Amino acid sequence: MFTEGEGMKIEGTISGTLDVKRFYLPGVTIKDNCPKCGVELIKDFSNGEYLSYPTAGKPEKIHFWCEECDEEWSGEVILDINLRMR
């Protein structure tokens, strides 16, 4: 384990696309209500949903479809990745 003051430093920022076709996020869900009928929809990123080749720090589109009224819409999320010393 490294502690502050031992000379170890983390520098730079993550850039570029992550080389991961299906980037799952266990424990993460995104909930939204259908703008047409109000039904709550849940995207579970540990069970079937994933980001495809995401780029850290850049917006990624998330698409929703309501089975109740056939409405489609989308939103954006940003995947932030942090690296810290312990």
N, C-alpha and C positions, 0 to 999 in steps of 0.2 A: 504494500500500500504506500502510495506517495502522499506526502503532505505539502502544504504550501511552504515555500522557502527552500526547497531542495533543488531548485533550478529547473524543474520540469515545467514547460509551458505548452499550451495548446494555442496554435495560431491558424488563421485561415477560415474560410467559410465553405460549406458544402455547396458544390455547384454541379450542374449536369443531371441527366436523367439517371435514376437508380436502375440498375440492370436486373430488375425483378418484374417478371411478367405479371404475377399475381401477388400483390403486396397486401397480405391480410393484417388486420389490426385487432387481435383478440381482446375482447372486453369493450370494444368501441361500437356504439350504435349511433345512428343519426335518425332523428325523428322529425317529421314535418306533417303538416295538415294539408290535405288536398285543397287547392284554392277554389275549386268548384263546389264540392259537396261537404268538405270539412272533415272527412275521415282521416284518422291518424295513420300514417305509414311509418314503418321502421325498417331501416337498412342496418343489418347486423354484419359488421365487418370481420366477425370471427366465424361466421357461418354462411358462406356462399358469396357474400359481397366482398369486393376488393378494389384497390386502385391498380391500374395497369400501367406499368413503367412510369411511376410518378417522378416528378422533378421536385426536389426539396425546395421549399420557399416559393413555389409558383402555384397559382390557382389550378385546381383540378375540378372538372365538371362532375357532378353527381346527378344522375337522372332518376326521376320518380315516375311511376305510372300507377294510377288508381284503377283497380279492377271494378270498383263500384260504378264509376261514371265515365271511364275511359279517358280521363284527363291525364296529360303528360306535362311535366315541368322539370326544371333543373335548377340547381344551385351550385355554388362553388365552395370548396374547402381548400385549405393550404396545409400541407404536411410539413411540420417543423421538426427538425432533428437536432438534438442537443448532445454535445459531448462534454463531459465535465470530469475533473479529477476528483478522486476520493481520498 
